[in-house]
Amino acid sequence: MYTDEELIELLSRDEAEAIKGIYRKYWNELLDYAFGLIHDEAQAKDIVQEMFVRMVAKEYLKGIQSSLRSYLFLSVKRDCVRFLQREPAIETLDTSLEDSFERFISATHKDHSAHSIILKELELHYEKELSGLPLRMKQVFELSRKQGFSSREISIRLEVSDQTVKNQITNALRILRGKLQLD
């Protein structure tokens, strides 16, 4: 096993063995650390894995000013904080959209037959706006909301990162909410 100094030296020479050495030495610790911060094992794996992908792409380790260990843990911490900042937004937007539909229907029509007509019109309007979303965003949104797939299942199915799926869902909700003007 390499020391951190040896790994940094290998990195400076662009040797693939450096990434393998860092992976072997730090993967489990970084994964445990990420899980301790976000309490989501699948997302913790994604965060650490994405950090290693960026490392392989050589866009990640150019700024090491301190110890390798500190740099890696700080990077994982930053990525976990970004995840935690975005995660509640998805649930809030989704709940808010559903609440807006219910408030609109209950506030405008108490009569059951009128309720059915309004609901049908609203559903048609929703489907029209949904069809106007970019193809990939629409696909992700429908897999999530209509077919009940988790973001992780969608990411595997479409071969994209879990964070990409969550971003697509968040963006779709914002667009739909804006187009349906449900506030």
C-alpha positions in Angstrom: 0.0 0.0 0.0 1.2 3.5 -1.0 1.7 6.4 1.4 -0.3 9.6 0.6 2.9 11.3 -0.5 3.7 8.4 -3.0 0.1 8.6 -4.3 0.4 12.4 -4.9 3.7 11.8 -6.7 2.1 9.1 -8.9 -0.8 11.5 -9.6 1.6 14.2 -10.7 3.0 11.8 -13.3 -0.6 10.8 -14.4 -0.1 7.2 -13.5 -3.2 5.1 -13.4 -1.9 3.2 -10.4 -2.4 6.3 -8.3 -6.2 6.2 -8.7 -6.2 2.5 -8.0 -4.1 3.1 -4.9 -6.4 5.9 -3.6 -9.4 3.8 -4.3 -8.1 0.8 -2.4 -6.9 2.9 0.5 -9.8 5.3 1.0 -13.0 3.8 -0.6 -14.5 2.2 2.5 -13.6 5.2 4.8 -15.1 7.7 2.3 -18.2 5.6 1.9 -18.7 5.3 5.7 -18.1 9.0 6.1 -20.6 9.9 3.3 -23.2 7.5 4.7 -22.8 9.1 8.2 -23.5 12.5 6.7 -26.5 11.7 4.5 -27.9 8.4 5.9 -28.6 7.1 2.4 -26.4 4.2 1.4 -27.1 4.3 -2.3 -26.6 8.0 -2.5 -23.4 7.8 -0.4 -22.0 5.3 -2.9 -23.0 7.5 -5.8 -21.3 10.5 -4.2 -18.0 8.7 -3.6 -18.1 7.0 -7.0 -18.7 10.3 -8.8 -15.7 11.7 -6.9 -13.5 8.9 -8.2 -14.9 9.4 -11.8 -13.9 13.0 -11.6 -10.6 11.9 -10.4 -10.1 9.6 -13.4 -11.1 12.5 -15.6 -8.3 14.4 -14.0 -10.4 17.4 -13.2 -10.3 16.7 -9.5 -6.9 16.4 -8.0 -5.1 19.4 -9.4 -5.8 21.5 -6.3 -4.3 19.4 -3.6 -2.7 21.9 -1.2 -2.9 19.8 2.0 -2.9 16.1 2.7 -4.5 13.8 0.3 -6.8 12.3 3.1 -8.0 15.8 4.1 -8.7 16.7 0.5 -10.7 13.6 -0.3 -12.8 13.8 2.9 -13.5 17.5 2.3 -14.5 16.8 -1.3 -17.0 14.1 -0.1 -18.3 16.4 2.6 -18.9 19.2 0.0 -20.7 16.8 -2.3 -22.9 15.5 0.6 -23.8 19.1 1.5 -24.8 19.8 -2.1 -26.9 16.6 -2.1 -28.6 17.6 1.2 -29.4 21.1 -0.1 -31.1 19.7 -3.2 -32.9 16.7 -1.8 -35.6 18.5 0.2 -36.5 20.7 -2.8 -37.7 17.6 -4.8 -40.1 16.5 -2.1 -41.3 20.1 -1.4 -42.0 20.8 -5.1 -43.8 17.5 -5.5 -46.0 17.9 -2.5 -46.7 21.5 -3.4 -47.8 20.5 -6.9 -50.2 17.9 -5.5 -51.5 20.3 -2.8 -52.1 23.0 -5.5 -54.2 20.6 -7.6 -56.4 19.7 -4.6 -56.8 23.3 -3.5 -57.8 24.4 -7.0 -60.4 21.7 -7.3 -61.9 22.0 -3.9 -62.0 25.8 -4.0 -63.6 26.1 -7.4 -66.2 23.3 -7.4 -68.0 21.4 -4.7 -70.4 19.7 -7.1 -69.2 16.1 -8.0 -70.1 16.4 -11.7 -68.4 19.8 -12.1 -65.5 18.4 -10.1 -65.1 15.6 -12.6 -65.2 17.9 -15.6 -62.7 20.3 -14.0 -60.5 17.4 -13.0 -60.6 16.0 -16.6 -59.7 19.4 -18.1 -56.9 19.8 -15.6 -55.5 16.4 -16.4 -55.6 17.2 -20.1 -53.8 20.5 -19.5 -51.2 18.6 -17.4 -50.7 16.0 -20.1 -50.3 18.7 -22.7 -47.6 20.5 -20.6 -45.9 17.2 -19.8 -45.7 16.3 -23.5 -43.9 19.7 -24.0 -41.0 18.8 -21.7 -37.7 17.8 -23.2 -37.7 14.1 -24.1 -35.3 12.9 -21.5 -36.9 15.0 -18.7 -40.3 13.7 -19.6 -39.0 10.1 -19.7 -37.5 10.5 -16.2 -40.5 12.2 -14.8 -42.9 9.6 -16.1 -40.8 6.7 -14.8 -40.8 8.4 -11.4 -44.3 9.7 -11.1 -46.4 7.5 -13.3 -44.6 4.2 -12.9 -43.3 4.6 -9.4 -39.6 3.9 -10.0 -37.1 5.3 -7.5 -34.4 7.7 -8.7 -31.8 5.0 -8.2 -33.8 2.5 -10.4 -34.3 5.2 -13.1 -30.5 6.0 -13.0 -29.7 2.3 -13.6 -32.3 1.9 -16.3 -31.3 5.0 -18.2 -27.5 4.7 -17.4 -27.2 8.2 -15.9 -26.2 9.3 -12.4 -28.8 9.3 -9.6 -28.2 13.1 -9.2 -29.0 13.6 -12.9 -32.3 11.9 -12.4 -33.1 14.0 -9.3 -32.2 17.2 -11.2 -34.5 16.2 -14.1 -37.4 15.5 -11.7 -36.8 18.8 -9.9 -36.7 20.8 -13.2 -39.8 19.0 -14.5 -41.7 19.9 -11.4 -40.7 23.5 -11.6 -41.6 23.8 -15.3 -45.0 22.1 -14.8 -45.8 24.1 -11.8 -45.0 27.3 -13.7 -47.0 26.3 -16.7 -50.0 25.2 -14.8 -49.9 28.4 -12.6 -51.3 26.6 -9.5 -50.4 29.1 -6.8 
